[in-house]
Amino acid sequence: MKFDFVASSWLWAAKQVFCLKHKTMIIKPITTEQLFSCSTTRLWRAITNVKEMRQWFFDNIPDFKAEVGFETHFLVDAGERQFIHVWKILDVKKEKLIKYHWSYKGYEGAGIVTFLIESKNKQTLLKLTNEGLESFRPKVPEFTRENCLQGWQYFINNRLKNYLADS
């Protein structure tokens, strides 16, 4: 089962219904990009191997597999609040794309996070897209667009970049 047109259409329809119900707008997805001086194989390993993910992403990810249907849950302490992250893998194209369904236990809403890898002139480009931020309820500071964008920029443009540069 892969994330395909039907799943994509379902997600679009669900977002429309949610936005009508909660009188909100669908906002532009959050995106960040970073060029890395490594191969697509090396970048893929850094974003899909749990031991490597713990070095730059979340150090308490219990397990991770780049397989459609794989699920993992783990706690992240954000100071005032704690969030149980719930990830489910929707689509995998080895060394090209991995797509997660991302939600938080105890909070309404869900997002789709896509890591897209492209080879660019002996470098590798990672494009990250986060969709669905507007669906999360209740609204807390961690769910603002600004906070989410800063978080992804920190993880991709800082932590992952430095991790790959040092390894």
ZIVEN-V768421 format. One record per helix or strand of 2 or more residues. SS is the DSSP state (A for helix, B for strand). FROM is the first residue (numbers start at 1). TO is the last residue. Records with the same first field share a line. If there is no record, write none. Layout:
BEGIN
SS = FROM-TO / FROM-TO
END
This chain:
BEGIN
A = 5-22 / 40-48 / 50-56 / 133-135 / 141-143 / 145-166
B = 30-36 / 71-77 / 82-93 / 97-105 / 111-120 / 123-131
END
